[in-house]
Structures are given as C-alpha cells and as structure tokens.
Amino acid sequence: MALIDLSKKEVHCKIVYYGPGRCGKTTNLLFIYNAMGNNSRGKMLTIETKGDRTLFFDLLPLNLGKICGFDIKIQLYTVPGQTMYEATRKLVLKGVDGLVFVADSLKVRKAKNVESFEDLCRNLREHNLKVEEVPLVLQFNKRDLVSTPIPTLTCEELQADINNGLKLPAFEASATKGTGVFETLKEISKRTIRHVTAKHLMPSKK
C-alpha cells in the first residue's frame, strides 16, 4: 500500500523486483542507479546475503513530478531469490504497489523461474493480494546470451512457463548491458502510478 504523507504532499510507491537467485534483479537496480544523476536518485541501501552475490534489498527513490497535487516518489526494492530467504521475501512484499518479475533466460534455470513465480503468488496471498490485482511486468533477462553457445530458453517458452493466461507485458532485457532495463522500469512505473492514483488519490464515486 502506498505511503501517503499529507504534511509533505508526497506519495511513496513501492516497486519490488522479484525472481530466482542470480536472475539479474540487483543488476537492474544497479544499472538504473548508476545511469541516473545525483539529483534524481536517493541513497541506495544494500545488505548482502550470506553465500550469494545477490543483495538483500536496494532502496532507490525516484522523483516523478506531481499527480493530484502530490509529489510521486518510487522506491525500488529487490528480494533475495534463494529458497532459504522466503521469510525475507514475504516481508519485503509487505505494502507492495507494483512488481517486476525477472525471469532467467538460461535453460538450466527454467524450473527455478517457475518455482519463483509460484513463490511470488503464494507470498502475495499471505498479504491478501492476488497476482492479478497488483501491477506486474515481466522481464526476460540475459537475452544477450541467445547468440552464444549457452543453452537458453525462447521467449515463447518463458511466456508459457510464467505468463500463461495472465497476459502480462513482457520485456526482453540484458541487465548487464542495460538493454530493456529502463523500458521495464517505465512500464511498471506507469502502471503502478495509475493504480495508486485510482486507489488512493482520486475521489471515490458513490
């Protein structure tokens, strides 16, 4: 749920990057952070998880102008993808306003993608949310590996594994090179702001 600060006329929206371990969630945020100027980014907070290079979470406020007289700020988070951190993922999802699910294009990660998406749906239900009710964008990461000898999944396979029946927008990406990173961020930001505005800022019709 968006945090509304009436005294400052600010709305803080929370977007969480979700996905299996080492799929590129943190790489997305690091690319965004490093590509932005100091005036348009906040301080990034990182906590490293034991035994993995994935960061525990990142916080990156983005200022996006005013809507209905309120300044809109977006905070970007990642969650640790490893199985042992399920409680942490559930905690980070608390109050989520929008989601990016980052799927790994490596063929050996096929089962992990499905497992992680099922984990997301399950943890949303713990917060009385349905995956269909939260703004959600898919990102098929590591598409730069398609042209290498490394076995990769096709976009059609990724769609069938994750997006079957949901009709979610999906973006091909290479987070290490920045391809598709801002396209993904732009789409989820747009959807999240629209959702939060309709839910919290627009007067209800009786």
Secondary structure, 3 states (H helix, E strand, C coil): CCEEECCCCEEEEEEEEECCCCCCHHHHHHHHHHHCCHHHCCCCCCCECCCCCCECCCCEEEEEEEECCEEEEEEEEECCCCHHHHHHHHHHCCCCCEEEEEEECEHHHHHHHHHHHHHHHHHHHHCCCCHHHCCEEEEEECHHHHHCCCCECCHHHHHHHHCCCCCCCEEECECCCCECHHHHHHHHHHHHHHHHHHHHHCCCCC
